[in-house]
Amino acid sequence: MPKMKTNRGAAKRFSRTASGGFKRGQSHRRHILTKKSSKRKRQLRSPSMVQDCDTAMVSRMLPYA
C-alpha cells in the first residue's frame, strides 16, 4: 500500500501540540488594518487552538504530524 499524502496547504497552517491538539494562526490580519484597533490586532497575533470538532479532520489531512 502506498504512503498517505500530507495535505500541503494544511501543513502550512496547522502544527501539532505535545498534548495532541493542533495550533493555528488567527485570521483577519492581512489587510484593511487601519480601521482595526491596536488591541484587536495585538490579540490576533497570538495563535489559537483548533476546536475539538475539527481536530479529526485536521489530523486526517496531516497523517504524519
Buried (B, 14 or more C-beta within 10 A) or exposed (E): EEEEEEBEEBEEBBBBEEEEBBEBBEEEEEEEEEEEEEEEEEEBEEEEEBEEEEBEEBBEBBEEE
